[in-house]
Amino acid sequence: MSQQGFSELLLSNQATGEVVGELGSGPTAITVETDLTQAALRDTGEPLTIALQGEGALVVQTPAGPQYTRDGQLTLDGGGRLVNAQGFALLGEGGAEITVTGSGPITIDQDGTVSRDSTVAGQIAVVTLANVSKSGEGLLLGTPGPRPEATTVRQGQLESSAVNAARSMVDMMTSLRAFEASQRVVRTIDETLGRGIAAGSARGSG
């Protein structure tokens, strides 16, 4: 999230017109961006977990149409289809679902080719994404582009979170402090105006 401050307010004495100074009116969020920076890969030892080494995203078929993800935690459903954690079918090149038959170990090559018992089930689609936004539950929306040439598929690995917990906590505390400071300023102005109104009322009564 990117933030910026509202315009500064110029304060002046209403009686004399003398400029008192400027007052910040607090921060506001201006943009929320999805960061797809490559994170570290970790070994899982599970044949149906994959990670993308490089840019790009996997494609899954949802009720709302194709959507995208970098979460490679896959399973086989009852029909032998490769599906993600939400049960959405993983799509291969050409937009076809990948159905695995046989009973032997599943092999996923670095180009995304899925095989079992020497039978190729399909090649996992990997696309570049532009205009990326979050769709929820690890899914992304965006404009798909060609398969990134340098990206490889790593079987038995998962991509870790790219979130820096310490930095996120510092950013949250900074935003909270800015909000609290603005809140105190508003409260002070409110109290000052209240005292001024009370004083004016007292003079009028006298």
BAMAR-840615 format. One record per residue (C-alpha): x, y, z. Coordinates in steps of 0.001 Angstrom, whole numbers, padded with zeros to 6 digits, always signed. Each point is the difference from the previous one (the first is absolute). Layout:
BAMAR-840615
XYZ
...
This chain:
BAMAR-840615
+000000+000000+000000
+001236+003471-000897
-001042+002994+002073
+000130+003761-000297
-001069+002876+002225
-003041+002170-000565
+000653+003660-000790
+001385+002095+002841
-002418+002372+001734
+001103+003616+000579
-001067+001176+003459
-000531+003649+000852
-001339+002076+002860
-003574+000939-000887
+000152+003157+002064
+003272+001442-001326
+000544-001954-003215
+003487-000963+001178
+001258-003257-001497
+000501-002594+002715
+001533-002775-002168
-000833-003097-001977
-001808-003105+001163
+000238-003416-001614
-003374-001610-000644
+001160-003621+000106
+000978-002718-002483
-002132-001850-002522
+000562-003174-002043
+000482+000766-003699
+000859-003369-001556
-000002-003676+000936
+002367-002060-002149
+000588-003755-000233
+003683-000851+000357
+000987-003105-002003
+003696+000137+000845
+001559-003481-000004
+000216-001441+003517
+002195-002822+001291
-000907-003585-000904
-000146-002714+002630
+000103-003754-000403
-003124-001955+000939
+000832-003510-001154
-003546-000225-001403
-000288-000836-003725
-003172+002054-000443
+001451+003271+001244
+001593+002251-002604
+001608+003415-000011
+000785+002411-002792
+003630+001076-000176
-000328+003330-001764
-002865+002260-001005
-003439-001123-001074
-003035-001760+001438
-001902-003260-000226
-003495-000058-001507
-003025-001567+001723
-003583-000310-001174
-002479+001621+002407
-003782+000455-000306
+000755+003616-000995
+002440-001084-002718
+003781-000455-000079
+001885+001585+002855
+003656-000082+001005
+002135-000992+002956
+003568-000700+001092
-001182-002452+002645
+001104-003422-001239
-001565-002130+002717
-001790-002555-002186
-001940-003219+000480
-001804-002540-002181
-003799+000033+000174
-002192-003078-000382
+000204+000220-003781
+003786+000185-000085
+000097+003737-000793
+002725+002208+001420
-001769+002566+002192
+001119+002740+002358
-000827+000373+003701
-003460+001415-000829
-000797-002900-002325
+000368+002018-003224
+001478-001907-002942
+003542+000898-001037
+000112+000829-003698
+002592-001127-002495
+001233+001560-003209
-002968+000645-002271
-002376+000384+002955
-000683-003731+000545
-000293-001534+003473
+002810-002404+000940
-001282-003476+000842
+002503-002552+001263
-000565-003742-000478
+001909-003030+001283
+001312-000832+003438
+003730+000692-000071
+001930+003048+001240
-000931+003337-001604
+002857+001867-001653
-000114+003720-000778
+002865+001249-002149
+001439+003498+000163
-001929+000951-003150
-003232-001013+001767
-000531-003337-001769
-002000-002354+002240
+000572-003749-000448
-000991-003238+001668
+000939-003537-001037
+001773+001476-003067
-003292+001610-001107
-000017+003770-000460
-003117+001560+001568
+000695+003550-001181
+002210+003030+000451
-000804+002469+002757
-000817+003449-001367
+002077+002892+001308
-000847+003558-001073
+001350+003462+000590
-002454+002405+001627
-000652+003712-000416
-002459+002244+001879
+000054-002401+002943
-002550+000197+002820
-000996-002382+002780
-003096-002150-000328
+000167-001667+003426
+001167-003360+001369
+003387+000273-001707
-001524+000676-003426
+000841+002868-002324
-001668+001818-002856
+001931+001557-002853
+000754+000110-003696
+001818-003210-001012
+002981+000064-002327
+002416-002503-001567
+001720-002691+002033
+003178+001494+001552
+002950-001787-001597
+002286+000114+003033
-002556-001321+002508
+000276-003626+001112
-002379-002248+001944
+001524-001604+003108
-001624-003211+001229
+000046-000671+003737
+000394+003667+000909
-002229+002881+001063
+000580+003739-000130
+000132+001625+003414
-001827+003195+000840
+001710+003142-001291
-001386+002054+002888
+002647+001503+002286
-001763-000278+003360
+002341+002431+001788
-000340+002678-002667
-003786-000437-000166
-000218+000446+003769
+002107+003169-000146
-002178+001393-002818
-003158-000772+001952
+001358+001694+003118
+001025+003064-002036
-003513+000276-001429
-001515-000446+003453
+002220+002720+001485
-000960+002400-002819
-003679-000730+000578
+000334+000513+003771
+001849+003298-000534
-002754+001273-002292
-002605-001154+002501
+001712+001949+002810
+000149+003141-002154
-003715-000215-000794
-000803-000538+003691
+002140+003014+000987
-001692+002223-002583
-003403-001214+001172
+000841+000760+003630
+001382+003440-000915
-003127+000860-001971
-002119-001236+002895
+001817+002253+002470
-000321+002945-002393
-003734-000541-000395
-000415-000346+003761
+001978+003197+000607
-002021+001863-002594
-003249-001198+001533
+001169+001077+003443
+000825+003513-001236
-003328+000244-001739
-001847-001047+003146
+001946+002513+002073
